[in-house]
Amino acid sequence: MKFCFVFLLVFFSFLGFAQTNFTSQQGKDLYDNYCQTCHGEDMVNPGTVSYDLRKFPKDGKARFIDSVSNGKNGMPSWKSAIALEDMERIWLYVLTQGK
C-alpha cells in the first residue's frame, strides 16, 4: 500500500498535476502552523530529536510526502490533518532550507 501511494504521487507529479501554482510562501505558512513546534522556526532544529529539514535531500519529495503522510520514527501521521496539496506546498518551503 505504501509503495502504491508513493508511486502514484511520483507519477502524478511527473505529469505536472502536483505543485501547480504553489508557492514556497504558502508552504512556509503551513510549516509555521503544523511543523514549526517540532522542527523549529525557519527549520532551525530546536535541539530535539526531530529531523533537521534543512538537510532533507532535494530529490526526496516522495520520501518527504510519505514521511508526513504516514509518520516516521517519533513523528505521527499527518494524512488526516494535512491535505496532499498542502504537503506539496510545505515541500516547496523545505526546498528553500528555511531561507
C-alpha positions as CSV (number, residue, x, y, z in Angstrom):
1,M,0.0,0.0,0.0
2,K,2.8,2.4,0.9
3,F,4.6,1.7,-2.4
4,C,1.4,2.4,-4.3
5,F,0.9,5.7,-2.6
6,V,4.5,6.8,-3.3
7,F,4.3,5.5,-6.9
8,L,1.1,7.5,-7.6
9,L,2.5,10.6,-6.0
10,V,5.6,10.5,-8.2
11,F,3.5,9.6,-11.3
12,F,1.1,12.5,-10.9
13,S,4.0,14.8,-10.0
14,F,5.7,13.8,-13.2
15,L,2.7,14.5,-15.2
16,G,2.5,18.0,-13.9
17,F,-0.5,17.7,-11.6
18,A,1.5,18.5,-8.5
19,Q,2.8,21.9,-7.4
20,T,0.6,23.8,-9.9
21,N,0.7,27.4,-8.8
22,F,2.1,26.5,-5.3
23,T,4.5,28.9,-3.7
24,S,7.1,28.4,-1.0
25,Q,5.5,31.2,1.0
26,Q,2.3,29.2,1.2
27,G,4.4,26.3,2.3
28,K,6.1,28.4,5.0
29,D,2.7,29.5,6.3
30,L,1.6,25.9,6.6
31,Y,5.0,24.9,8.0
32,D,4.6,27.5,10.7
33,N,1.2,26.1,11.6
34,Y,2.0,22.4,11.5
35,C,5.7,21.8,11.7
36,Q,7.5,24.6,13.5
37,T,6.8,23.3,17.0
38,C,8.9,20.2,16.4
39,H,11.2,21.2,13.5
40,G,12.0,24.8,14.6
41,E,11.4,28.3,13.4
42,D,12.8,28.6,9.8
43,M,13.7,24.9,10.1
44,V,16.4,25.6,12.6
45,N,16.1,22.4,14.7
46,P,15.4,23.3,18.3
47,G,17.7,20.6,19.6
48,T,15.1,17.9,19.9
49,V,15.1,14.5,18.3
50,S,13.2,15.9,15.2
51,Y,14.9,15.7,11.8
52,D,16.7,18.8,10.6
53,L,14.7,19.5,7.5
54,R,17.3,21.8,6.1
55,K,19.3,18.6,5.3
56,F,16.5,16.8,3.5
57,P,17.6,15.6,0.1
58,K,16.3,17.9,-2.7
59,D,15.3,14.9,-4.7
60,G,13.4,13.4,-1.8
61,K,9.9,14.7,-2.4
62,A,8.3,11.3,-2.5
63,R,10.1,10.3,0.8
64,F,9.0,13.6,2.4
65,I,5.4,13.2,1.4
66,D,5.5,9.6,2.6
67,S,7.0,10.6,6.0
68,V,4.5,13.3,6.5
69,S,1.6,11.1,5.4
70,N,2.5,8.0,7.3
71,G,4.7,9.3,10.1
72,K,8.3,8.2,10.8
73,N,10.1,7.3,14.0
74,G,8.5,9.6,16.6
75,M,6.6,11.7,14.1
76,P,2.9,10.9,13.8
77,S,1.0,10.5,10.6
78,W,-0.5,13.8,9.3
79,K,-2.5,12.5,6.4
80,S,-5.8,13.1,8.2
81,A,-4.8,16.7,9.1
82,I,-2.8,18.0,6.1
83,A,-4.1,17.7,2.5
84,L,-1.7,16.3,-0.1
85,E,-1.7,19.7,-1.9
86,D,-0.6,21.4,1.4
87,M,2.1,18.8,1.9
88,E,3.4,19.7,-1.5
89,R,3.4,23.4,-0.6
90,I,5.3,22.5,2.6
91,W,7.8,20.6,0.4
92,L,8.4,23.7,-1.7
93,Y,9.3,25.5,1.6
94,V,11.6,22.7,2.7
95,L,13.4,23.1,-0.6
96,T,14.3,26.7,0.5
97,Q,16.1,25.3,3.6
98,G,14.3,27.9,5.7
99,K,15.6,30.9,3.8
